[in-house]
């Protein structure tokens, strides 16, 4: 057997690798889970010191570190690789693999990531992640091979990794499409908020956590006031604009841990995990203040927004009836607001009649 023979993977070994890649690609419809499993197989087979998967941003101008292995991934969580920056940027831009024995001899290399990690890169193999249309959606990059006599990646490594990049890209694209379809099924097309299906799924999950850990859960059930009047007076297009404006106001007031959904028509709901009624009431006041400021600015002319809000919180003993209780609170609030407006209107009529009678008496 020659020295070259020692550097070539035996067919059974290579077959096992692609069998494992196939299992990884068909094991889940979650793109990140697919990528994670593929990267584990890559690490086992190629023995890199560090290896990472970078995905292109939507505008295609830079890459973000999606999965990082071999080093502390958190340190690269908000780090991007700009277009044409480093070897990974070059691979993404040109859609071609790159094999570099010594990065010090390659002008494409950028030491910026090494400086962030306190790491020294010597050798690199980097390949594009391709979708079904042979478009680059990301890059797989391996750094500093471990265990080989000269610690260098080989042309064969690059060829095998390139094939994996194609298979992984196509598999991930299918997973992304499935995820997108699922997201669309749970998204209200007008406001971009979650819909009733999304709410049901989220509420069921949060209720399970309440039952398990005992922390409180708060719901804000909301109903837009005078929606029919807005549609009748200004048209349904303006009515839709008012709904979108209200959705944006609500989105701007909630925490990142909260969930907001449009249940349909003019009904909205906010789920506040680990939150009691007092905190829910404070959010209700902030929302009312935001609506008041919006009305003062009058971005839709004479259209004024109004919102009735029912707040209800509970723990494990109340979570099963939480939704019904929040809905009942909303009904009481709406009834109270209507009564208040009617009383105000009646009072205005009485004042008008009183003034009219007084004028007649003076004449």
C-alpha angles and dihedrals in degrees: 000000000000128000089252090056089060090059095054120087114237113247093245092054093049091046090054091052094054090043088056091046089051091052091049093051094050099038098083145013091216107101094209092050089050091051092046093054093045090052092052090055090047092052093050094049105039099032098216121176091226129007134177145179117220124192127206118247116240092261089053093228100111144017129235125206104249099169125015122182132182094031136053101292094197091069090064097041095110098026121114132193111223124225110287090003112139127335093302090054091050092050091049093048097046100031092228131119121247131208116191121182094187120014091202088072095048119083091202092068119106119197094201096102091045088055091051092050099035087236134136118223117205110161130019139187115188129177135181121253104227131197127212091280091053090250119145113249097165149331135258112209129186122193132199110353115232126215101020119114094246097025091235131136115234135223087251090056089054093048093050093044090049090055090049089050091057095047093044092048094053093044092048092047090057090049091049091050091050090049091049092051089050091049092050090050089056098041129091104231095212102050102018090233124127114277131223092282089053091048093049091050094047096043092050090052094047092046088054090053091050091052091048102043103023099230120139126261125205129203128196110199110194137188124188113236123235096001092149091050091052091051092047096047102035106019134255093279090062088043089057090048089053091052091050091048091051091048090053091049091051093046090052094055103047129088123248088251093055125091125217127192140172108231093194139288108011096337123113134173136196123203114206113191119210091008133128129215093264093059089044089054091052090053089050090056092048090052091050090050091050090051091049091053091048091051090049091053090047098204090171097046113237094000113115124192123222130177133192112208130196115195122200132164133180147158133229094305094052104034095094091058096035097102094049091046092051090049091051091051090051090052091052091049092050091048091049092049092049091049090048092050092046091050090049091050092048090050090052090051092050091050090049093050091045092052091046092051090047091053090050090051092051091052 
